[in-house]
Amino acid sequence: AIATYDDFDGAYFTIHSILVHHREILDRVEFVLLDNNPEGLPAPMLESFAGYIDRFRYVPFTDVRSTAVRDVLFRKATGKYVLVLDSHVILAPGSLSALLAYFDANPETDDLIQGPMLSQDSSHIAATHMDPKWRNGMFGSWGVDSRAKQHPDVP
């Protein structure tokens, strides 16, 4: 599930990357794209894009204009689990299979799962979380949990 605001390119490449690099799980997913500016220039292209892909719903949403609309994604999705992504995120090959394997092994979990942010060249873990401190006018600063570097394949 993705919430977007005037970002055709980000939404397109995130979804297209899943279609190309995660084919083994496509029969287990639906795509929900919440357009928080359905009057914007990219809206017709986003809606058209959704029409080409099985199990892809385009949802125009104007009740609130905010990053907080991600909450609506949980209400619009129909699956037992919901993966919420920003519209510019590319997932590493195998990551969705690993996530689904975790849920298959733990069907009653109510865990919130997140993965690390990789560096631009994907050579190392750039961040695992936000530290609760102010920096550059924003509350939250990227941090790396040392356990992620020591054991990158362990949840």
Stockholm file with secondary structure:
# STOCKHOLM 1.0

chainA/1-155         AIATYDDFDGAYFTIHSILVHHREILDRVEFVLLDNNPEGLPAPMLESFAGYIDRFRYVPFTDVRSTAVRDVLFRKATGKYVLVLDSHVILAPGSLSALLAYFDANPETDDLIQGPMLSQDSSHIAATHMDPKWRNGMFGSWGVDSRAKQHPDVP
#=GR chainA/1-155 SS CEEESSCHHHHHHHHHHHHHHCGGGGGGCCEEEEESCTTSTTHHHHHHHHHTSTTEEEEECCSCCSGGGHHHHHHHCCSSSCCCBCTTCCCCTTHHHHHHHHHHHCTTCCCCCCCCEECTTSSSEEESEEEEEEETTEEEEEECCHHHHHCTTCC
#=GC SS_cons         CEEESSCHHHHHHHHHHHHHHCGGGGGGCCEEEEESCTTSTTHHHHHHHHHTSTTEEEEECCSCCSGGGHHHHHHHCCSSSCCCBCTTCCCCTTHHHHHHHHHHHCTTCCCCCCCCEECTTSSSEEESEEEEEEETTEEEEEECCHHHHHCTTCC
//
